Amino acid sequence: MLEITVEAIKGRCPVYSKGDRMVFDGPEIILEDTDALCTHALSTILHYTTVLDEHWIPLELGLTREGDEKHAYMQCADPGQPYTEGGTVIFCCRKVDGGD
């Protein structure tokens, strides 16, 4: 199971607030444990959820740095100002037990 939380927002995001989370169990999004969903974010996140859930290898995927192998970091596809009125959201992903 993966928990993905909003780590930071650069600019303005109409969907997420800092600390919001999404929970994935394999291919399933656990909606009752998920605060919000955005198509800009999902376009990036869904590339990694299955592989990270099955084989936790964020360092090999370039999603973290040495010394922080317990987290993977991603960002949404919205580039923010000056290109759009939105902003870029940085997500932190961690593997959790099903009981969390």
C-alpha positions as a printed Julia matrix, in Angstrom:
100×3 Matrix{Float64}:
   0.0    0.0     0.0
   1.27   3.5    -0.84
   0.5    6.8     0.85
   1.2    9.9    -1.21
   1.05  13.25    0.57
   1.33  16.83   -0.65
   4.8   17.94    0.43
   4.81  21.44   -1.08
   2.94  23.65   -3.53
   4.76  26.13   -5.78
   2.16  28.66   -6.88
  -1.58  28.08   -6.5
  -3.26  24.69   -6.69
  -7.07  24.64   -6.95
  -7.26  20.98   -5.82
  -4.66  20.21   -3.14
  -3.54  21.69    0.16
  -0.29  20.88    1.92
  -0.69  17.6     3.82
  -3.49  16.2     1.64
  -3.02  12.53    0.89
  -3.92   9.79   -1.56
  -3.79   6.09   -0.7
  -3.19   3.36   -3.27
  -3.47  -0.39   -2.79
  -2.1   -1.95   -5.97
  -4.25  -0.62   -8.82
  -6.97   0.65   -6.45
  -7.25   4.19   -5.11
  -8.68   3.94   -1.58
 -11.19   6.78   -1.9
 -12.28   6.88    1.75
  -8.63   7.54    2.75
  -7.94  10.0    -0.09
  -8.45  13.74    0.38
  -8.45  14.85   -3.27
  -7.62  13.7    -6.8
  -6.37  15.79   -9.72
  -5.85  14.62  -13.29
  -2.64  16.66  -13.6
  -1.2   14.81  -10.61
  -2.51  11.38  -11.59
  -0.87  11.61  -15.01
   2.51  11.53  -13.24
   1.76   9.46  -10.16
   0.13   6.54  -11.97
   3.38   5.88  -13.87
   4.98   4.84  -10.57
   2.31   3.51   -8.19
   2.27  -0.11   -9.35
   6.03  -0.54   -9.61
   6.64   1.17   -6.24
   3.91  -0.9    -4.57
   5.4   -4.15   -5.92
   9.12  -3.27   -5.79
  10.09  -0.32   -3.61
  13.04   1.11   -5.62
  12.72   4.94   -5.59
  16.49   5.53   -5.73
  16.85   3.4    -8.88
  13.92   5.25  -10.48
  15.49   8.63   -9.69
  12.63   9.56   -7.33
  14.76  10.24   -4.25
  18.35  10.82   -3.17
  20.75   8.64   -1.23
  19.94   8.69    2.45
  16.19   9.15    1.88
  15.3    5.77    0.39
  12.09   5.53    2.47
  10.42   8.19    0.29
   9.83   8.83   -3.39
   9.15  12.33   -4.72
   7.07  13.36   -7.74
   5.41  16.5    -9.03
   2.31  17.26  -11.04
   2.46  18.24  -14.68
   1.17  21.82  -14.23
   4.19  24.12  -14.72
   2.57  27.07  -12.91
   3.4   30.74  -13.46
   4.13  32.27  -15.88
   2.8   29.48  -18.1
  -0.48  28.68  -16.31
  -2.6   30.18  -13.53
  -2.0   27.06  -11.43
   1.03  25.71   -9.66
   3.24  22.69   -9.29
   2.55  20.27   -6.45
   5.38  18.18   -4.98
   4.29  14.8    -3.62
   6.04  12.52   -1.12
   5.29   8.81   -1.41
   5.94   6.15    1.18
   5.12   2.48    1.51
   2.73   1.69    4.39
   1.18  -1.41    5.92
  -2.44  -2.14    5.12
  -3.35  -1.29    8.72
  -2.17   2.36    8.52
